[in-house]
């Protein structure tokens, strides 16, 4: 990154004659003044000829999946939900945050090689990003000689035939989803484990050790696993409901054992002794089979590695589900968000000492408070607050959500989350094999029903050019249009084939998975999901807590 600190370090290295040659690659475009600082340092050190190449790479974003990206990781506090929504934020600070987000988005579209049509909600941080991004793209396109969107770059772009749609939404459109207890594998791993930049860190207890009395207990082993595109099991099941994942791990394990037994059987046959014809013919038949089995050994070992990996990860997730009753929370929250009749009172859920941590209870109550058409009466609220305090909850996030709800009520109607609920299908132990490693007794096998979350509904309306009260007043920007003013939506309402959804204020894997599931039913269409930061519910509730202290 061309930061002051990094530029100073480069200039120091030039002055110290540290290297024989210099190839300078900047993640984001370097400014003219900083480039001059490097040039002056090179001149002063008589090292001009040693500076071989200087590149602007336009890579100021992180790609986590083929269809998901997140902005700069090293300074995510700067662009966090809390930073954007601080009540005491100055105009200068807000400008800095918006410029940081716009710089990364500009890099993203340069890499993509496409100039998007931009749509955004009015009166939000997303609108500020849209205005600045439109200006930055427009200025680059105007300079025909140095434009980054002409010739080879554009031809190589993924979207070379039709321009993509960029939908900029504000996190405040939906605060319930980031707090929601989830039920799909990837989102659960992110919610309950230490999962960061596609790497999950697990603490593995090394069993009961016979250490002498008074001795210091041994540290738990820490293991890291990378969950990436090369992991076939992860690619196939990351969006699956957790019970399906547990069942699939068990099936993979049984398949592996069967293959392993076959190799052992063939090896023992190859060691046959005796002259009888049956043994000799069996030997020749099995030579080919054994050769095939041996050649598939690396594949078998890789399969074993993935089975061990996902057995460990899924077992760690299951531990959280069982000790915190996360299946109960997930089902209850789904009912709240879809306005379905509740089979247990919210006070009972909060007061149950065996269900969930104080944070789980706070998440549940905040979802109820956000999703309610009408806020609970002061008397009811006091009762809830008393129960939450007794359960050990920190109430500061509620302070912020109360202010947010009052403001949102003035601005517009509350968000709707659809009306389809999750159906419990009996105990999971019924669908599990009897010899399963996952003792899932008492955990519900909840089958997910597709329901579009608010962000997905916004995308659907804008991508399909549908008329919808939620999106009819969204602003429209086309950086390729000569006139810089806010142009109206063109009359030829052709649906878009490609879209990028970007959430200003932070995103999550629940929303990402919802978009992935939505686009599966739309043949020939593609959607990418991006966000200014990626947080789980625990990280988000900490930000709400800090905002509530103001």
Buried (B, 14 or more C-beta within 10 A) or exposed (E): EBEEEBBEEBBEBBEEEEEEEBEBEBBBBBEEEBBEBBBEBBEEBEBEEBBEEBEBEBBBBBBBBEBBBBBBEEEBEBBBBBBBBBEEEEEEBBEEBBBBBBBBBBBBBBBBBBBBBBBBBEEBBBBBBBBBBBBBBBEBBEEEEEBBBBEEBBEEBEBEEEBBBBBBBBBBBBBBBBBBBBBBBBBBBBBBBBBEEBEBEBEEEEEEEEEEEEEEEEEEEEBEBEBEEEBEBBBEBBBBBBBBBBBBBBEBBBEBEEBBEEBEBBEEBEEEEEEEEEEEEBBEEBEEBBEEBEEEEEEBEEBBEBBEBBBBBBBBBBEBBBEBBBBBBBBBBBBBBBBBEEEEEBBEBBBBEEBBBBBBBBBBBBBBBBBEEEBBEEEEBEBBBEBBEEBEBBBBBBBBBBBBBEEBEEEEEBBBBBEBBBEBEEBBBEBBEEEBBBEBEEBBBBEBEEBBBBBBBBBBBBBEBEEEEBBEEBBBBBBEBEEEEEEEBEEEEEEBBBBBBBBBBBBBBBBBBBBBBBBEEBEEBBBBBBBBBBBBBBBBBBBBBBBBEE
